[in-house]
């Protein structure tokens, strides 16, 4: 069927080819004029509606433009014009429904984005960063979003983002009598429409103004955190914003719980069950990273292999349960004397391994001397009242002086430990020369 849409398409084609007649052009221009007349009529009707903002009027006009184009392409011209004029009336009269549908569509789209962002990773920090980013996007005039994790009645900083794009720099830590702790303890959402004149913010800095909402992050009625979002403007939050923030909070709580569980399981996989120290698997990965960092920066680091002198006698005399307690106590005792950048692990049995980052041979010897002195003061009260005292022997190897790979470095330090124990228990020695790759003997 040769309808008006096909004729208009032919008119455009003729115009492009330069064979368009005057009749074709006048017909095409007349259709455009009638359509513009309908749009102008709609604009005039919308101006008479005092409860519509300019932005809302433009939204209706955009929708009218899209729908009228669809009508024009699929109906006879006279019917299309009549239907379009009726559409103008329907859109204006049912504008509340139109905006509600659009709002719901926007919310569904936002919910889809939230789901994708929060379920794409199990890394806790990545999840927290995604939550505050989404919160800032959902609310107009948002100034800053914060998340604090709630464990054992204590709030710890999780993530933050402000309107300047600055990440993970909290404006302040939660006050015991402040909004964040109030929300965490009560498990209920709280809105402060004017911080400058609210009792909770009586003694806060003068630049704390505007409004703020605190939302509990709950799973199975248990608060796992609190999300705060502040705005530069005073007043309440719109129903749409509250719905979206509520959806975000619900999904965030589940994502945080999943990521926390994943973190705990991962930590257990890299932890020694007796001492709580990192295990051999964690040691191997850390060593490889230290080698990469040292090669890149041209620096050195040290590995110290340590063996507890007299530990076998503890197991033989008091049993393995007491032996485990002694190992755990010694591990905690030694951890308190090392730098936060260093890495103490249980290598196996009664052997411990210490990685000293950014350390040369002289500095490594100083650290080991302090460990030996520390162990001289150590004692453990056995169940039978006996005081258990243990010594420690150590072997030092330094990258890249004594080896160029992590496995060879461990061998070099272990060989130095063996010599130290053979020479004098409770002492230490440094590796001799360079330890190369271990080759299997050929038969």
C-alpha positions as CSV (number, residue, x, y, z in Angstrom):
1,X,0.0,0.0,0.0
2,X,1.4,3.4,-1.1
3,X,0.8,5.4,2.1
4,X,1.9,8.9,3.0
5,X,5.0,7.7,4.8
6,X,6.2,6.1,1.6
7,X,5.3,9.2,-0.4
8,X,7.3,11.4,2.1
9,X,10.2,9.0,1.8
10,X,10.0,9.3,-2.0
11,X,9.9,13.1,-1.7
12,X,13.1,13.1,0.3
13,X,14.7,10.8,-2.3
14,X,13.6,13.0,-5.1
15,X,14.9,16.1,-3.3
16,X,18.3,14.3,-2.9
17,X,18.3,13.5,-6.6
18,X,17.2,16.9,-7.7
19,X,14.0,15.8,-9.4
20,X,11.5,16.8,-6.7
21,X,8.4,18.7,-8.0
22,X,7.0,21.9,-6.4
23,X,3.9,19.9,-5.4
24,X,6.0,17.4,-3.5
25,X,7.9,20.2,-1.7
26,X,4.7,22.1,-0.7
27,X,3.1,18.8,0.6
28,X,6.2,18.0,2.7
29,X,6.4,21.5,4.1
30,X,2.7,21.5,4.9
31,X,3.1,18.3,7.0
32,X,6.0,19.8,8.9
33,X,4.0,23.0,9.6
34,X,1.1,21.0,10.9
35,X,3.3,19.0,13.2
36,X,5.0,22.1,14.5
37,X,1.6,23.6,15.1
38,X,0.6,20.6,17.2
39,X,3.9,20.8,19.2
40,X,3.3,24.6,19.8
41,X,-0.2,23.9,20.9
42,X,1.1,21.3,23.4
43,X,3.7,23.8,24.7
44,X,1.0,26.4,25.2
45,X,-1.1,23.9,27.2
46,X,1.8,22.9,29.3
47,X,2.6,26.6,30.2
48,X,-0.9,26.8,31.7
49,X,-0.1,24.0,34.1
50,X,1.4,25.8,37.2
51,X,2.6,22.6,38.9
52,X,4.9,21.6,36.0
53,X,8.6,22.6,36.0
54,X,10.3,23.6,32.7
55,X,12.2,20.3,32.8
56,X,9.0,18.3,33.2
57,X,7.4,20.2,30.3
58,X,10.3,19.4,28.1
59,X,10.1,15.7,29.0
60,X,6.5,15.6,27.9
61,X,7.3,17.4,24.6
62,X,10.1,14.9,23.9
63,X,7.7,12.0,24.5
64,X,5.1,13.7,22.3
65,X,7.6,14.2,19.5
66,X,8.6,10.5,19.6
67,X,5.0,9.2,19.7
68,X,3.8,11.6,17.0
69,X,6.5,10.5,14.7
70,X,5.5,6.8,15.2
71,X,1.8,7.8,14.5
72,X,2.7,9.7,11.4
73,X,4.6,6.7,10.0
74,X,1.9,4.2,10.6
75,X,-1.4,6.1,10.0
76,X,-3.2,7.9,7.3
77,X,-2.4,11.7,7.4
78,X,-5.8,12.9,8.5
79,X,-6.1,10.1,11.1
80,X,-2.5,10.8,12.3
81,X,-3.2,14.5,12.8
82,X,-6.4,13.7,14.8
83,X,-4.7,11.1,16.9
84,X,-1.7,13.3,17.6
85,X,-4.0,16.2,18.8
86,X,-5.8,13.7,21.1
87,X,-2.4,12.5,22.3
88,X,-1.5,16.0,23.4
89,X,-4.6,16.2,25.5
90,X,-4.0,12.8,27.0
91,X,-0.4,13.5,27.9
92,X,-1.2,16.8,29.6
93,X,-4.1,15.4,31.5
94,X,-2.3,12.3,32.6
95,X,1.1,13.9,33.2
96,X,1.3,12.4,36.7
97,X,1.0,8.9,35.4
98,X,3.5,9.7,32.7
99,X,6.0,10.9,35.2
100,X,5.4,8.0,37.5
101,X,6.0,5.5,34.7
102,X,9.1,7.4,33.7
103,X,10.3,7.5,37.3
104,X,9.7,3.8,37.7
105,X,11.6,3.1,34.4
106,X,14.5,5.2,35.7
107,X,14.5,3.4,39.0
108,X,14.5,0.0,37.3
109,X,17.4,1.1,35.1
110,X,19.2,2.3,38.2
111,X,18.5,-1.0,40.0
112,X,19.9,-2.9,37.1
113,X,23.1,-0.9,37.2
114,X,23.3,-1.3,41.0
115,X,23.0,-5.1,40.6
116,X,25.7,-5.2,37.9
117,X,28.1,-3.0,39.8
118,X,27.7,-4.7,43.2
119,X,27.8,-8.3,42.0
120,X,30.7,-8.1,39.6
121,X,33.3,-8.5,42.3
122,X,33.9,-10.1,45.7
123,X,36.7,-7.7,46.7
124,X,35.4,-5.8,49.7
125,X,37.0,-2.5,49.0
126,X,35.8,-2.6,45.4
127,X,32.3,-3.2,46.6
128,X,32.4,-0.4,49.1
129,X,33.8,2.0,46.5
130,X,31.0,1.0,44.1
131,X,28.3,1.7,46.7
132,X,29.4,5.2,47.6
133,X,29.7,6.0,43.9
134,X,26.2,4.8,43.2
135,X,24.9,6.8,46.2
136,X,26.4,10.0,44.9
137,X,24.8,9.4,41.5
138,X,21.3,8.8,42.8
139,X,20.8,12.0,44.8
140,X,20.7,15.6,43.5
141,X,23.1,18.0,45.2
142,X,25.0,15.1,46.9
143,X,28.0,16.4,48.7
144,X,29.6,13.3,50.2
145,X,28.8,9.6,50.8
146,X,30.4,7.5,53.5
147,X,30.2,3.8,54.6
148,X,31.3,2.6,58.0
149,X,31.4,-1.1,58.8
150,X,29.8,-2.2,62.1
151,X,31.4,-5.1,63.9
152,X,31.3,-5.9,67.7
153,X,29.5,-2.6,68.3
154,X,32.4,-0.6,66.7
155,X,32.2,1.4,63.5
156,X,35.2,1.2,61.2
157,X,35.8,3.3,58.1
158,X,34.9,1.5,54.8
159,X,34.7,4.0,51.9
160,X,34.0,7.6,51.1
161,X,33.5,9.8,48.0
162,X,32.8,13.5,47.8
163,X,31.4,15.8,45.1
164,X,35.0,16.7,44.0
165,X,35.7,13.1,43.2
166,X,38.0,12.6,46.2
167,X,37.9,9.0,47.3
168,X,38.3,7.3,50.8
169,X,39.2,10.5,52.7
170,X,36.5,10.7,55.4
171,X,35.4,14.1,56.6
172,X,35.3,12.8,60.2
173,X,35.1,9.6,62.1
174,X,31.8,8.7,63.8
175,X,31.1,10.3,67.1
176,X,29.7,8.1,69.9
177,X,26.7,10.4,70.2
178,X,26.4,11.2,66.5
179,X,24.1,10.1,63.7
180,X,26.1,7.2,62.5
181,X,26.3,5.4,65.8
182,X,22.6,6.2,66.4
183,X,21.6,4.5,63.2
184,X,23.9,1.5,63.8
185,X,22.6,0.9,67.3
186,X,18.9,1.4,66.5
187,X,19.0,-0.2,63.0
188,X,16.7,2.5,61.7
189,X,17.1,5.1,58.9
190,X,17.5,8.7,60.1
191,X,17.1,12.0,58.2
192,X,18.4,15.3,59.4
193,X,17.0,18.1,57.2
194,X,19.1,20.9,58.6
195,X,22.4,19.9,60.3
196,X,23.1,23.4,61.4
197,X,20.1,23.4,63.7
198,X,19.9,19.8,64.9
199,X,20.9,18.6,68.4
200,X,23.1,15.8,67.0
201,X,25.3,18.4,65.3
202,X,25.4,20.9,68.1
203,X,29.2,20.8,68.7
204,X,30.3,20.1,65.1
205,X,32.3,22.5,62.8
206,X,30.4,25.4,61.3
207,X,30.8,24.2,57.8
208,X,28.7,21.2,58.5
209,X,25.5,22.4,57.0
210,X,22.8,21.1,54.6
211,X,20.9,17.8,55.1
212,X,22.0,14.2,55.7
213,X,20.6,10.7,55.7
214,X,21.9,7.7,57.6
215,X,20.8,4.3,56.4
216,X,21.5,1.0,58.2
217,X,23.0,-1.8,56.0
218,X,21.2,-4.9,57.3
219,X,21.2,-8.6,56.5
220,X,19.0,-10.9,58.5
221,X,18.1,-8.1,60.8
222,X,21.8,-7.7,61.6
223,X,23.4,-4.3,61.0
224,X,26.7,-4.8,59.1
225,X,27.3,-1.1,58.4
226,X,25.9,2.4,58.0
227,X,25.8,4.5,54.8
228,X,25.6,8.3,55.2
229,X,24.8,10.7,52.4
230,X,25.0,14.4,52.9
231,X,23.7,17.2,50.6
232,X,24.6,20.9,50.4
233,X,20.9,21.8,50.5
234,X,18.5,21.7,53.4
235,X,15.2,19.8,53.4
236,X,14.0,16.2,53.0
237,X,14.8,13.6,50.3
238,X,12.2,12.9,47.6
239,X,10.3,9.6,47.7
240,X,12.1,8.5,44.6
241,X,15.5,9.2,46.2
242,X,14.5,7.3,49.3
243,X,13.3,4.3,47.3
244,X,16.5,4.2,45.4
245,X,18.7,4.7,48.4
246,X,16.8,1.9,50.2
247,X,17.3,-0.5,47.2
248,X,21.0,0.4,47.2
249,X,21.3,-0.2,51.0
250,X,19.6,-3.6,50.7
251,X,21.9,-4.7,47.9
252,X,25.0,-3.2,49.5
253,X,24.4,-5.1,52.7
254,X,24.2,-8.4,50.8
255,X,27.2,-7.5,48.7
256,X,29.2,-6.5,51.8
257,X,28.3,-9.7,53.6
258,X,29.4,-11.8,50.7
259,X,32.6,-9.9,50.2
260,X,33.4,-10.1,53.9
261,X,32.8,-13.8,53.9
262,X,35.0,-14.2,50.8
263,X,37.7,-12.1,52.5
264,X,37.5,-14.3,55.7
265,X,37.7,-17.5,53.7
266,X,40.7,-16.2,51.7
267,X,42.4,-15.1,54.9
268,X,41.9,-18.6,56.3
269,X,43.4,-20.1,53.2
270,X,46.6,-18.0,53.7
271,X,46.8,-18.4,57.5
272,X,48.3,-21.1,59.7
273,X,45.7,-22.6,61.9
274,X,47.9,-23.0,64.9
275,X,49.7,-19.7,65.1
276,X,47.4,-17.4,63.1
277,X,50.5,-16.3,61.1
278,X,50.5,-16.3,57.3
279,X,51.3,-19.8,56.0
280,X,53.7,-21.2,53.4
281,X,51.4,-20.4,50.6
282,X,51.3,-16.7,51.7
283,X,55.0,-16.7,52.1
284,X,55.6,-18.0,48.6
285,X,53.4,-15.3,47.1
286,X,54.9,-12.5,49.2
287,X,58.4,-13.6,48.3
288,X,57.6,-13.4,44.6
289,X,56.1,-9.9,45.0
290,X,59.2,-8.8,47.0
291,X,61.5,-10.0,44.2
292,X,59.4,-8.1,41.6
293,X,59.5,-4.9,43.7
294,X,63.2,-5.2,44.4
295,X,64.0,-5.7,40.7
296,X,61.9,-2.7,39.7
297,X,63.3,-0.4,42.3
298,X,66.9,-1.7,42.4
299,X,66.6,-2.3,46.2
300,X,67.3,-5.3,48.4
301,X,65.4,-7.3,51.0
302,X,66.3,-10.0,53.5
303,X,64.9,-13.4,54.4
304,X,65.5,-14.8,57.9
305,X,64.9,-18.5,58.6
306,X,64.3,-19.1,62.3
307,X,64.2,-22.4,64.2
308,X,63.0,-22.7,67.9
309,X,65.7,-24.3,70.0
310,X,64.3,-26.9,72.4
311,X,60.8,-27.0,71.0
312,X,60.8,-30.8,70.4
313,X,61.3,-31.3,74.1
314,X,58.2,-29.3,74.9
315,X,56.1,-31.6,72.7
316,X,57.7,-34.7,74.2
317,X,57.3,-33.5,77.8
318,X,54.0,-31.6,77.8
319,X,52.2,-32.9,74.7
320,X,51.3,-31.3,71.4
321,X,48.4,-29.2,72.8
322,X,50.9,-27.3,75.0
323,X,53.3,-27.2,72.2
324,X,50.7,-25.5,70.0
325,X,50.1,-23.0,72.8
326,X,53.8,-22.2,73.0
327,X,54.0,-21.8,69.2
328,X,51.0,-19.4,69.2
329,X,52.4,-17.4,72.2
330,X,55.9,-17.1,70.6
331,X,54.4,-16.0,67.3
332,X,52.4,-13.2,68.9
333,X,55.4,-12.3,71.0
334,X,57.7,-11.9,68.0
335,X,55.1,-10.0,65.8
336,X,55.0,-7.2,68.3
337,X,58.7,-6.4,67.7
338,X,58.7,-6.1,63.9
339,X,57.8,-3.3,61.5
340,X,54.4,-3.3,59.8
341,X,56.1,-3.6,56.4
342,X,57.8,-6.9,57.5
343,X,56.2,-10.3,57.1
344,X,56.5,-13.1,59.7
345,X,55.2,-16.5,58.7
346,X,55.2,-20.1,59.9
347,X,57.3,-22.1,57.5
348,X,56.5,-25.4,59.1
349,X,57.0,-27.4,62.3
350,X,59.0,-25.1,64.7
351,X,60.4,-23.0,61.8
352,X,59.4,-19.4,61.2
353,X,60.4,-17.2,58.3
354,X,60.7,-13.4,58.4
355,X,60.8,-11.2,55.3
356,X,62.5,-7.8,55.9
357,X,61.5,-5.3,53.1
358,X,63.9,-2.7,51.9
359,X,66.8,-4.1,54.1
360,X,70.5,-4.6,53.5
361,X,72.7,-7.2,55.3
362,X,73.8,-4.8,58.1
363,X,70.2,-3.8,58.9
364,X,69.1,-7.5,58.8
365,X,71.8,-8.4,61.3
366,X,70.6,-5.6,63.7
367,X,67.0,-6.9,63.5
368,X,68.1,-10.5,64.1
369,X,70.2,-9.5,67.1
370,X,67.1,-7.8,68.6
371,X,65.1,-11.0,68.0
372,X,67.7,-13.1,69.9
373,X,67.7,-10.6,72.8
374,X,63.9,-10.7,72.8
375,X,63.8,-14.5,73.0
376,X,66.1,-14.5,76.0
377,X,63.3,-12.8,77.9
378,X,60.6,-15.2,76.8
379,X,59.0,-17.7,79.1
380,X,55.8,-19.8,79.1
381,X,54.0,-21.2,82.1
382,X,53.2,-24.9,81.5
383,X,50.1,-26.5,83.1
384,X,52.3,-28.3,85.6
385,X,53.8,-24.9,86.8
386,X,57.1,-25.3,84.9
387,X,58.5,-22.3,83.2
388,X,59.3,-23.1,79.6
389,X,62.2,-21.2,78.0
390,X,63.2,-21.5,74.4
391,X,66.0,-20.1,72.3
392,X,66.1,-19.3,68.6
393,X,68.6,-19.8,65.9
394,X,68.6,-17.8,62.6
395,X,70.0,-17.7,59.1
396,X,70.0,-14.6,56.9
397,X,70.0,-14.3,53.1
398,X,69.7,-11.0,51.2
399,X,68.3,-10.5,47.7
400,X,70.1,-10.0,45.3
401,X,73.4,-10.6,47.1
402,X,72.9,-14.2,48.0
403,X,70.3,-15.3,45.4
404,X,68.2,-14.1,42.5
405,X,65.0,-16.1,43.0
406,X,62.7,-16.6,45.9
407,X,63.3,-20.3,46.1
408,X,67.1,-19.9,46.0
409,X,66.9,-17.2,48.7
410,X,65.0,-19.5,51.0
411,X,67.7,-22.2,50.4
412,X,70.5,-19.7,51.1
413,X,68.9,-18.6,54.4
414,X,68.1,-22.2,55.4
415,X,71.7,-23.2,54.8
416,X,72.9,-20.3,57.0
417,X,70.4,-21.5,59.7
418,X,71.8,-25.0,59.5
419,X,75.4,-23.8,60.0
420,X,74.3,-21.5,62.9
421,X,72.6,-24.4,64.8
422,X,75.6,-26.6,64.2
423,X,78.0,-23.9,65.4
424,X,76.1,-22.6,68.4
425,X,72.4,-22.8,69.2
426,X,70.8,-19.4,69.9
427,X,73.0,-17.6,67.3
428,X,72.7,-16.5,63.7
429,X,74.8,-16.5,60.5
430,X,74.6,-14.9,57.1
431,X,74.6,-16.9,53.8
432,X,77.9,-17.5,52.2
433,X,78.3,-16.2,48.6
434,X,75.7,-16.6,45.9
435,X,73.3,-19.5,45.9
436,X,72.3,-20.5,42.4
437,X,69.6,-22.7,40.9
438,X,69.5,-26.2,42.3
439,X,70.2,-28.8,39.6
440,X,69.2,-32.4,39.9
441,X,72.2,-34.8,39.6
442,X,72.4,-36.7,36.4
443,X,72.7,-40.5,36.8
